[in-house]
């Protein structure tokens, strides 16, 4: 197997944390709770979804290093809104939410940096039956993070234009 370097991904995640933590901390209660994106999520709920993403991907990244195939590992994508509602991110302390997001992603960096490169072809099957390799999951993590950070920024702009 070819040597895999995920430095660009881990550096990108670290940059997002470094730049966004201050931005998130500076937002008003109105900004984080009132405006909603096309999925009807507030900024608090989007950040909660990113925590769910970190949590689920963390489990997969670790488990795929000691179990070749996770055919029955639960996929939460079809239940994202239920996860958000059950955890009541809308009423969670904002500072705690930011810190949980920050430290979970710092840990994701550690997991990615320590990944067993010989296990990158291990895969799990999503709820549609699509095989997702450990390599694909790692390579897609930063893009998913940036997608939702972009949604947060769009809502910040909309809030300032009220």
C-alpha positions as CSV (number, residue, x, y, z in Angstrom):
1,X,0.0,0.0,0.0
2,X,1.2,3.5,-0.8
3,X,2.2,5.7,2.1
4,X,-0.7,7.9,3.0
5,X,-0.2,11.4,4.5
6,X,-3.1,13.1,6.1
7,X,-1.2,16.2,7.2
8,X,-3.2,18.6,5.0
9,X,-6.4,17.2,6.6
10,X,-5.3,17.5,10.2
11,X,-3.8,20.9,9.6
12,X,-7.0,22.0,8.0
13,X,-9.1,20.8,11.0
14,X,-6.7,22.5,13.4
15,X,-7.0,25.8,11.3
16,X,-10.8,25.6,11.5
17,X,-10.7,25.1,15.2
18,X,-8.3,28.0,15.7
19,X,-10.2,30.4,13.5
20,X,-13.8,29.4,14.4
21,X,-13.6,29.1,18.2
22,X,-13.3,32.9,18.6
23,X,-15.9,33.6,16.0
24,X,-18.4,31.2,17.7
25,X,-17.7,32.6,21.1
26,X,-18.4,36.1,19.8
27,X,-21.9,35.3,18.5
28,X,-25.0,36.7,20.2
29,X,-27.8,34.6,21.7
30,X,-30.0,35.8,18.9
31,X,-27.5,34.8,16.2
32,X,-27.1,31.3,17.5
33,X,-30.8,30.6,18.2
34,X,-33.0,32.5,15.8
35,X,-31.8,32.1,12.2
36,X,-32.3,28.8,10.5
37,X,-30.6,27.2,7.4
38,X,-32.4,25.3,4.6
39,X,-32.5,22.3,6.9
40,X,-34.3,24.4,9.6
41,X,-31.2,24.3,11.9
42,X,-29.9,27.1,14.0
43,X,-26.2,27.7,14.5
44,X,-26.4,25.8,17.8
45,X,-28.0,22.9,16.1
46,X,-25.4,22.9,13.3
47,X,-22.6,22.9,15.8
48,X,-24.3,20.0,17.6
49,X,-24.5,18.2,14.3
50,X,-20.8,18.6,13.9
51,X,-20.3,17.1,17.3
52,X,-22.4,14.1,16.2
53,X,-20.3,13.9,13.1
54,X,-17.1,13.9,15.2
55,X,-18.5,11.3,17.6
56,X,-19.7,8.9,14.9
57,X,-16.6,9.3,12.7
58,X,-14.4,8.8,15.8
59,X,-16.1,5.5,16.5
60,X,-15.7,4.3,12.9
61,X,-12.1,5.4,12.6
62,X,-11.2,3.5,15.7
63,X,-13.3,0.4,15.1
64,X,-12.1,0.0,11.5
65,X,-8.6,-0.4,12.7
66,X,-9.4,-3.6,14.5
67,X,-12.4,-4.9,12.6
68,X,-12.0,-5.4,8.8
69,X,-15.6,-4.6,7.9
70,X,-18.4,-3.0,9.9
71,X,-21.4,-4.2,8.0
72,X,-23.7,-3.6,10.9
73,X,-22.4,-0.4,12.4
74,X,-25.3,2.0,12.7
75,X,-25.5,5.0,10.4
76,X,-27.0,8.1,11.8
77,X,-27.3,10.2,8.6
78,X,-31.0,9.4,8.0
79,X,-31.6,10.4,11.6
80,X,-29.6,13.6,11.9
81,X,-32.5,15.7,12.9
82,X,-33.6,13.2,15.5
83,X,-30.1,13.1,17.0
84,X,-30.2,16.9,17.2
85,X,-33.6,16.9,18.8
86,X,-32.9,14.2,21.3
87,X,-29.7,15.9,22.6
88,X,-31.5,19.3,22.7
89,X,-28.7,21.2,21.3
90,X,-30.9,24.2,21.0
91,X,-31.0,24.6,24.8
92,X,-27.5,23.5,25.5
93,X,-25.0,25.9,27.1
94,X,-23.2,27.6,24.2
95,X,-19.8,27.7,25.8
96,X,-19.9,24.0,26.6
97,X,-21.0,23.2,23.1
98,X,-18.1,25.1,21.6
99,X,-15.6,23.4,23.9
100,X,-17.0,20.0,23.2
101,X,-16.8,20.6,19.4
102,X,-13.3,22.0,19.8
103,X,-11.9,19.2,21.9
104,X,-13.6,16.4,20.0
105,X,-12.0,17.7,16.8
106,X,-8.6,18.0,18.5
107,X,-9.0,14.3,19.4
108,X,-10.0,13.5,15.8
109,X,-6.7,15.0,14.7
110,X,-4.9,12.7,17.1
111,X,-6.8,9.7,15.8
112,X,-6.1,10.5,12.2
113,X,-2.4,11.2,12.9
114,X,-2.1,7.8,14.6
115,X,-4.2,5.8,12.2
116,X,-2.8,2.4,11.2
117,X,-2.1,2.9,7.5
118,X,-2.5,-0.8,6.7
119,X,-6.2,-0.5,7.7
120,X,-7.2,2.3,5.3
121,X,-9.1,-0.2,3.0
122,X,-11.3,-1.4,5.9
123,X,-14.8,-0.3,5.4
124,X,-18.3,0.1,6.8
125,X,-21.6,0.1,5.0
126,X,-23.9,3.1,5.3
127,X,-27.7,2.7,5.6
128,X,-27.9,2.6,1.8
129,X,-25.4,-0.2,1.6
130,X,-22.6,1.9,0.2
131,X,-19.1,0.8,1.3
132,X,-17.1,3.7,2.9
133,X,-13.4,3.0,3.5
134,X,-11.5,4.4,6.5
135,X,-9.4,6.3,3.9
136,X,-12.5,7.8,2.3
137,X,-13.9,8.7,5.7
138,X,-10.7,10.5,6.8
139,X,-10.4,12.3,3.4
140,X,-14.0,13.5,3.6
141,X,-14.0,14.7,7.2
142,X,-12.5,18.2,6.6
143,X,-14.9,18.9,3.7
144,X,-17.9,18.0,5.8
145,X,-16.6,20.2,8.6
146,X,-16.1,23.1,6.2
147,X,-19.5,22.6,4.6
148,X,-21.2,23.1,8.0
149,X,-18.9,25.9,9.1
150,X,-19.9,27.6,5.8
151,X,-23.6,27.3,6.8
152,X,-22.8,28.9,10.1
153,X,-21.2,31.8,8.4
154,X,-24.1,32.2,6.0
155,X,-26.4,32.4,9.0
156,X,-24.1,34.9,10.7
157,X,-24.3,37.1,7.6
158,X,-28.1,36.8,7.5
159,X,-28.3,37.7,11.1
160,X,-26.3,40.9,10.6
161,X,-28.6,41.8,7.7
162,X,-31.8,41.7,9.7
